[in-house]
Amino acid sequence: MVKISTFALFAVTAVVSLVGAAPVAAPTDNTTVAIPSTPANETAPVELVGEEDPLVTLNSKDPFSTSITHRGKATWFTHAYGACNYRWNGNKEPVVALNSHQMGIESWGNPVCNRRVRVVNVDNPSRSVVARIVDKCPGDECAWGSLDLSPYAFQKLDHLDTGILNIAWNYI
């Protein structure tokens, strides 16, 4: 019997997701994590972890599941055109670039393009923003779970001078 570590399984899945057309959920050994409650009002802040929050497994077959909370870092960028073949004004629109690990290699026509996400500042959960995915964070500039935000979206979470934030996000 061959035993594969969680890290090896994650590495293989990450490589496979880079050659696939659609993003995949991060693999785990059926590890459960607390998922924030879905707020009734889209602009309301999201509580991150509470006693009543449901537990789910991260090995969902739906990579766009709204019940999966992704965690990573947020940075910001100033481009106006990107991998999804959309133009935007990052100073006036809340848009994000998804990390390449979860987006995969396909750009134009990728099913993740134009999807909306709710992003929460983990260190200040009262600050959140709903944004749409319009670009891919190139190469390894963004780790799994991380997003590159437009200045407009980043400022909804904190000051641009902060530079990097701890975030939690999910598809909506």
C-alpha angles and dihedrals in degrees: 000000000000116000118207121197121230089246092054091048090049092049093050092046091048091053092046090050090054091058096040125087099235134043120261132210118256111265122238138166090261088288112173124224133184113256121204117248114259107250119230091225115056093218095048117109118259122235107229108208126000137160094255097047114119122248120229137173119249096220092086118157089223110074089192095052112147089213094067117088115205120203128202145105130306123216129166136238138187107214121127101204132037155149096320093057094242128128118220142165106238092193091060104026132062102232134150141201112225119222113263092238092066097033097052125207099300113097118168108048094017109152090230092061113108093010115137126236134188111224122196128193101235092204092050108026092183087072116078140144137197111222139165127239111246105152147025123245101236124248115320096336089110122041124220108296094019128120135199108220133203113248089253093054094042092052089057086063102036144321118305088237088068088071100187129040135186106241143182119200143171139185115261 
